[in-house]
């Protein structure tokens, strides 16, 4: 399993969830397109 963390709209608290690696990467890509900061397993996702 993989930890996904993001900060919606770049403000407020970080939200984290434990999901499958496939789901983590898919959501990380989507959230980065929104311009949100994203971390996968506590590493910044660019």
N, C-alpha and C positions, 0 to 999 in steps of 0.2 A: 504494500500500500504506500501511497505518496501523500505528503502534506501539501496542500494548496493554501496559500494565504494571499489575500488581496485587500486593498483599501478602496472601497467604492468611491468613485469620483475624486480620489486622492485626498479625501478628508475623513476625519473621524477615526474610530477604532478599526484595527485590522480584523478581518473575518477569516477564520481558518476552518478547513475541513480535511478529513482523511478520506481519500478516494483512490480509485485504481489509477495506475500511471497513465493510461489512455485518456481517462476523463480529466486528470490534472492538466495534461498537455493541451487538450482541446479547449478547456476553459481558460487556461493561461493565455493562449493565443487570442481568444475572443476578448478577454478583459484588457489585454495590452492594446488591442485595436481601439478600445474605448479610451485609452490613455491612462488607465488605472495602474498604479504600482502593483506588481505581482511577484510572489516568491513561490518557488517550488522546492520543497525540502530545505527551506530557509536560505535559498540562493536566489538572488534577484533574477527574474526572467526578463530577458530583453527581446 
